Structure formats: structure tokens, C-alpha cells
Amino acid sequence: MVTLAELAEDPHPHLAELRAQAPVVWVPALGGWMVTGRELALEVMRDAAAFTVDDPRFTTARVVGASMLSLDGAEHTRHREPFLEPFRPRAVHASFGDTVRRETDRLLDGLLPYGAAELRRDFAGPLATAVMAEVLGLADVPVPEILAWYDAIVRAVDRLTHGDEAGTEGPAAYAALRAAVAGTLDARAAGSLLVRAAADGRLGLPELASNAAVLLFGGIETTEAMIANALLHIMAEPGTADRLLADPDLLDNAIEESLRLEPGAAVVDRYATRDTDLAGIRIHAGDLVTVSLAGANRDPAVFTDPDRFDVHRPNARLQLAFAHGPHYCVGAHLARLEARTALRACFERLPGLRLDDRHPSAPRGLVFRKPPTLAVRWQL
């Protein structure tokens, strides 16, 4: 039976084997059921009444408390609605487009003279962090400090996912973030999404802080992984970058295809609220049901030749990297804007951009998947 280490290293062949066995399979290493097909994944994510996130075992809530990520029903709506309007497509471009372009150019200006870089933490991570700092109104907090908070929270969640103790670093990072949120609210920072959400009146400081944590968590993790994974996929195919620069629509499709092939979040967890049948399998109340977004995105019933990166794939947008249903990623449009801007700028401004063969890269991670490092070179 598949191990957690195998799922973290390269889950795709194991997910294919599980899918061939049955639509829903008990995975002892997870202590729960795993769903690997797209249609069944949609069914589970749509039905929050039968498959909820609101459970004491939900790992992120154990680190940062209850938030839109870990609640369902009316409480989920109360936490989520104050943040929705600024993340709609038109609002994202109007409010954050200039910030994304400015930060992209600033970071690339610093890298250009060197002819080489590690683009995940020299570029993708700082870009996502700087944008989210401005979105939340944490502009006075240095980007490295925010990245450190994020890293500590991610490590704590990852340890809990592996069945270990969270440790002290994650809670300490969250306490620092909460203090920064309180300062932002006190200062009534102009343009801050948190200040705007507070004006709604439905959320107090503890709730604003927990939602700030998950927005920061998702805003950095999703975007850093999107950019790093897409750069990796595109550079692995000679000539692809030139074709994408010549066709903006093809670039957008390549981003969707990269999300399909390697979603930044490989799984989402749900917990059965009652005894129920799922694809003929009896699920008992309280059972963990892990939806494999990575598996659903390579479902051969939906995607032809699913292990191949195909920038022309006609149904790439059917990928589920941002989940689905009530918990569809609120920041998906911002993440897409950042990825599109970042990829175009990298291939336009770093001539001959290519992977550094001396430092091979590959995505890894049990829950969050991206290359630990992304070493590249370009022509000076």
C-alpha cells in the first residue's frame, strides 16, 4: 500500500494505481478514504452538508483557529463574504494590476545582472508575499518577516498532516501576524482588505486575524507554486516560451495546463458528517475523505494522455487546482494575474531563460507541491 513518503515524492503513478482499484480507496497511511477521480471529487467538494471541513482534526484550524477555510454553512458565509468583492476579476485587475507589475519588475531588476538565480525564493515567493502584504495592508512589515511567518505556519500544518506535533514556531508566527493585523486595523490602512472587511461589522479581530492567516497562506502558497511549477513545465519543453509570448491566449492555457498537471495543493480534506454511500462505498460518520486534486486533474476519463504537458489541451480549464464548491479559492483570479504577469516578464526580460542542469528540479510535497528550488540561467 502507498506510503506518505511516496505520495510526497511522486504521487502520480500511485494515484493512477488507486484509481484503477476503485473510485474511493481506503489508504491506511492517511487513516482515511482517498478520492482520485474528477467527477467524484466534484461531488464531495460540492456537498458541504455531507463532507465538511468543520472538524477538530482540520490541520490549518489547529494552527490559526477557525476561518473561512475551516467552517461550513452560515459561519462559513459570515467569514467569507466580507472578502469576496475585492477578489472578483474586474476588481483584481483594477486594484492590484499595477502592484503586480511593479513588484515583478522590481524583483527582476535585482536579478538581471547575475545571469542565474533560484526563481522560487528569489522571485516567485517574494512576489506573492509583497502582493499579499499590500492587499492585506501589511505594507510596513518587511517581506522577509512575512515569508518567515508563512514558512513557520506551513511547517506546522505539514507536521500535523504527517501525524506529528505542530511545534511552537507556527503558533508564534501566527501570534506575530495577529499583532500586525491589529496594527493595520488601528491605523485604518488605506486600501487594506482587512480594514474593508472590518467595516462590514461581522468579524472581530480574532476572526480577521485567522482569515488574514489563511489568505496569506493561500496567497503565497498558491501563487508561488503556480509560478514555479509553470516555469518548470515550460522550460522543460524547448521552444514553448517563444510560442507563449506570441500568443497571450496560449499563455493563459499553458498556466491552466500547468495547474492541471501539478496543482500547488495536491489534496483537500473533508470529514463525513453522517453515514453515506460514495460510489458504492460505505463511508461512516467521522471518516476522513481526502480529495486528491492531483489525481482528479489526471483522470484519464476527462484528460487524454493525462501525464503529458500540452499547452494546446482544449479542456485544461477543467482542472481543479483551486478546489470547487463553497471552498473554491477566493484568490484564484489574483493568483492567475500574478502568474500571467510573472511568466511573461520572465521570458521577455531574461533572454534564453533555461533550467540549470547542474541543479535538477522537480515538484515534491504531500499536501503542497512545488520544486524546493528552481535554479535557472539566462544570457547576459
N, C-alpha and C positions, 0 to 999 in steps of 0.2 A: 504494500500500500504506500502511496505517496507520502513523503515527509515534508515538514515545513521548510527544511533546507532546500529540497528540490523545487518546491513552489517558489522560493525566493530566488533561486539561481536562474532557472529557465522553466517556467511553469507550462509552457505551451504544449509540448508533447504529452505531458501528464494530464493536462486538461482535455486533450483530444482523446486519450485513453478513457478518462472518466466519462466523457460524453458518449463514447461508444458503448459503455456499460449500461447506462440508464440516464434519463433526463435529470434525475436527482439522485445523488450518491452520498452515502454516509462516509465521511472522511475522519477516521479516528484521530489523526494528528490535529485536526481543528476542533474535535469534540462536537461536530455538528454536520449538517447536511450542506452539500455544495450543488448549486445550480450552474450549469455550464452552457445552456442553450439560450439563444436570444429571446424567443417568444416566452419561454418560462421566466426568464429574467424580468421581462416587462411585466408579466403577471404579478410577480412577487413585489416589485417596486411600486406598482400602481396601488396595491391593496394594503394600505397602512392599517386598516382595521384588523386584518388577519396576520400581517407581518410588520411588526412595529420596530422602531429604533428605541423606543422609550422603555429601557430595561437597565437595571443596575449594572449589568455587565458591559454596557456600551463604553468602549475604552476612552474615547475623547472626553466624554462627560465626566469620567473618573478623574481627569486631569484639570479640566477648566470649568466643570459644572454644567448645568442644563442650558441648552441653547437651541436655536432653530435646527441644528444638526441632530439633536438627541431627543426631540419632542415630536409628538404627533397630535392630530386633532386641533382643538381650539387653541391650546397652548402653543403649538407649532405655528399656527396662523398669527397669534399675537406677537411672537418673537420675530417672525419672518417679514410680515407685511411692511413695517416701517423702513425696511431696507430695499424694497422691490423697485420703486420708481427710478432711483438713480442708476440702476443696473440694466434698464431697458436699452435696446440697441441705439436708438437715436440719442438718448441722454448720455450713454457711454462715450460716443464719439464727440459729442459737443463738450462734455465736461472734462474728459480725460485724454482726448486725442493729442492735444499739444503736449501734455505731460509725458505721455509715452514716447513721442518723437524726440522731445528734448532729452529725456534720460537715456534713450537709445543712443543718440548722437554723442552725448557726454561720455558714456562708457566706452564707445568705440573710439572716440578721440584719444582716450587714455591708452588704448591697446594698439592702435595703428603703428606706432614706431617700432614695435618689437618683432613683428613678423611671426609671432607664436603666442598662444595663450591657452588657458584652460577655461573653456567658454561656459561651463556650468556655473562655477562660482566666481569667475572673473566678469561674467556678463549676465547670464540668464537669471541667477539668483538675485544679484544686486538690482537688476532692472525691476523684477517683480516686487522686491521689497520697497524700493523707492516709490513705485507707483502706489502700492497699498498704504505706505506711510502718508502720502498726500491724500489719498482717498479717505482715510480714517481721521486725518487731521493730526498725525503724529510727526509733523514735519520737523519739530525741534529735537526729536530723538534720532541719534546717529544711525544710519543704515546698518553698520556692523552690529550695533546693540540689538536692533530688531531681529536681524538674522540669528543672533545668538539665542534670543528668546524662542524663536521659531524652531531652531535646531533642538533645543532642550525639550520643547513640548513634543516634537516629532519623536525624539528618542524615548520619551516616557510612554507615549502611545504605543510605539513599536515594542517596547519591553512588555507592556501589558498584553499585547496581541500574542506574544510568544509565551505567555503564562508566567512571566516574572513580575517582580515588584516594580512599581513606577519609578522609585527612587526619589530623590529630593530636588534635583535640578529642574524638572518640569514644573512642579508646583511653585518653586521660587521664581522661575521665569514668568509664570502666569501672574504672580503677585506683583512683579515689576510692571508687567503690561497693564494690569488693573490700575496701578498708580498713575501710569501715563494716560490712561483713558480718563481718569478722574481729573487730571490736569487739563486735558483737552476740553472736557465739559465745562470746567470752571472758567477757562479762558474764552469759551464760546468761539473756538477757532473757526474762522471764515471758511466756508466750503466743506467743512468736515461732515462726513456721512454720519458720524456718531452724534454730533450736535443736532443734525437734522432729525435723526431717529429719536433723540431725547425729546425734541419738541412735540413729537406725536403724543407723548404723555403716558404711553402704555408700558414703557420699560424704565426701570430704575438702574442705578449704577451697576449692581451685580449682574443684571441681565444684559446691559450694554457691554460690560466687560467680557462676559462669556461669549457673546456674539462677535465682539471685536476679535477675540481669540480665534474663533472658527473662520471668520472672514480672512484674517491674516494668514492663518494656517492654510486655508484653501487657496487664497490669492497668491501666495508664494509657491506652495507645492504644485498646484495645477499648472501655473504658468512656467515655472522653472522646468518642470518635467516636459511640458508641451514643446518648449523651445529646444531643450537639449535633445529630446528624442527625435524631433523633426530634423534638426541639423544632422544628427547621426544618420537617419534614414536617407536624407537627400544626398549627403556627401558620399554615402556608400554606393551611389548609383552615378557613375561618370556622365557628365553632360546634363544631368537633371536640373541643376541650379540655373543654367542658362535658359532652359525651356521655361522654367517657372518665372524668371524675371521678365520674359517676353509676354507672359500671359497671366494677368492677375487672377483670373478665374481658376486657372490651373494651379496657381499657388494656394488658393483657398482650398481646393480639393485635395492637394497634397497634405495640407495641415489636417484635414479630416481623416485622410487615409493613414497618416502617422498616428493620430489618436486611436484609430481602429486597431492598428497593428500592435501598438504598445500604449494603452491608456496609463496615464500617470497614477491613477488609483486603480489597482488591479481588482479589488473586491469591495463590496459594501455588505455590512452585516444587518440582518433583521432577526427578530425573535417572534416565534409563533405565539399568538395571543390565545389560541384555542386549538383543540384537536381538529385537524383538517386533512383532506387529501390533496396532494400536489402531484399531478401527472401520475396518479395511481399509487403513489407512495403515501403511507400514513405518517403524518407529521404530528407530534404531540405538543400540547401547550408547553411553552417554555423552551422548546428546541431552538437551537441556533440554526438559522438558514443563511448561509453565506452565498451571495450572488457574485459569481465570477464575471466581472465586466470584461476581463481579458479573454475568458472563454467565450462569452456571448459575442464578442467582437470578431471571433474567428470561427463562428458557427458556419460550417460548410453548406448548411441548408439555406443560408442567406448570402454568403460571400463566396464566390467562386475562387478557387485557388487561394484560400484564406491566409496562408503564411507568406504570401508574396506582397511586397510593397509596390502598389500600382497607382501612380498619380492620376491615371485616367479612369480609375474604378468608378463606374456610374452610380453606385449606391453607397459610396463611402460615408455619406452623411447619416446613414442608418446606425453608425457607431454609437455606443452607449457610454463613452468615456466620462460624460458629465452626469451619469445616472439617469433617472427617469422618475416621473410621478411627482408627488409632493416635495421630494427632496432633490429635484433637479437643481444642479449647481446654479446658485443665484448670480455668480460672477462669470458665467460662461462667455458672455459677449465681450466682457473686458479681457478675459484670457485670450480670446481669439484675436482681438485688436492688438494686444501686445505681441502675440506670436507672429501675426502677419507683418507688423511693423519691424520686429526684430529680425525675422528671416530675410526680408527684402533688404534691410540695411546691411546685414552681414554679407550677403552675396554681392551687393553693389559696392561696398566700401572696403572689403577685404579681398583683393584680387587673387584669383587662384586658390580660394579657400579650400582646404582639404584636411582630412583626418591625418594626424601624426601617427604613422605606422609603428613608431617606437613605443607608443603608449596605447595599446588597444582599448577600445571602449565597448561596453555592452550594458544594456539596462539590467538592473537587478533590484530585488526588494520583494518582500512578502506582500505588503499592502501598497506601498508607494514605489513605483518602478521608474527608474531613470539611470543613466550611467553615473557611477560615482565620480568619475572625471571625464572630461571631453577635451582631450588635447588636440589642438589644430595648428596648422601653419598656413601662411599665405605669402605672397610675393611682396617684397619691399620695393 
